[in-house]
Amino acid sequence: MPERIELNCRGMKCPRPIIEIAKAARRSSSGTELLVASDDLAFESDVKAWCETTKATLVALERDGAAVVATIRLA
């Protein structure tokens, strides 16, 4: 089972959630899953673009109240 890291980025505004994802990715190995919650309005489009740029897999995007929760598998 891959390592799973949860990041609570609620209350952080762009570009901070993506910065937190990038920092966690640098500390993690390939195959690690990041579970990231953010209520920033730009988060959904930003996380899609970050995954495309880094070749990470966006496994899921789900709504959790006012937040969007992204599940990312690192390349």
Legacy VTK file of the C-alpha trace (Angstrom):
# vtk DataFile Version 3.0
C-alpha trace
ASCII
DATASET POLYDATA
POINTS 75 float
0.000 0.000 0.000
1.455 3.405 -0.979
2.295 6.030 1.610
-0.519 8.540 2.042
-0.003 12.134 3.196
-2.893 14.408 4.097
-2.579 18.168 3.629
-5.160 20.549 5.042
-4.849 23.686 2.941
-8.203 25.173 3.945
-7.925 28.923 4.466
-4.839 29.216 2.248
-5.109 31.390 -0.836
-3.470 30.879 -4.229
-0.650 29.972 -4.715
-0.103 28.587 -1.192
-1.959 25.233 -1.620
0.184 24.399 -4.668
3.340 25.440 -2.794
2.396 23.052 0.020
1.787 20.237 -2.491
5.170 20.874 -4.134
6.957 20.837 -0.758
5.301 17.544 0.212
6.131 16.064 -3.207
9.823 16.944 -2.829
9.931 15.077 0.496
8.078 12.032 -0.848
8.825 9.128 -3.143
7.172 8.040 -6.367
3.813 6.375 -5.793
3.009 8.392 -2.672
-0.552 9.646 -2.550
-1.316 13.180 -1.410
-4.805 13.886 -0.115
-5.209 17.670 -0.266
-8.190 19.713 0.945
-8.500 23.353 -0.114
-11.264 25.943 -0.180
-9.391 28.315 -2.496
-11.487 29.147 -5.572
-8.573 28.539 -7.965
-7.513 25.235 -6.395
-9.306 22.885 -8.784
-7.755 24.369 -11.926
-4.390 24.905 -10.208
-4.080 21.306 -9.018
-4.992 19.990 -12.485
-2.273 22.155 -14.050
0.293 21.135 -11.386
-0.395 17.446 -12.025
-0.004 17.874 -15.788
3.252 19.786 -15.337
4.782 17.288 -12.905
3.359 14.116 -14.519
1.581 13.277 -11.253
-1.764 11.486 -11.550
-4.874 13.291 -10.374
-6.749 10.267 -9.029
-9.839 12.112 -7.789
-11.379 15.538 -7.199
-14.292 15.567 -4.764
-16.350 18.239 -3.020
-16.381 18.247 0.790
-18.664 21.102 1.758
-16.929 24.328 0.728
-13.647 22.524 0.051
-12.318 20.497 -2.850
-10.348 17.379 -1.948
-7.759 16.210 -4.471
-6.119 12.795 -4.416
-2.775 12.932 -6.218
-0.400 10.034 -6.951
3.163 11.229 -7.393
5.122 10.136 -10.462
LINES 1 76
75 0 1 2 3 4 5 6 7 8 9 10 11 12 13 14 15 16 17 18 19 20 21 22 23 24 25 26 27 28 29 30 31 32 33 34 35 36 37 38 39 40 41 42 43 44 45 46 47 48 49 50 51 52 53 54 55 56 57 58 59 60 61 62 63 64 65 66 67 68 69 70 71 72 73 74
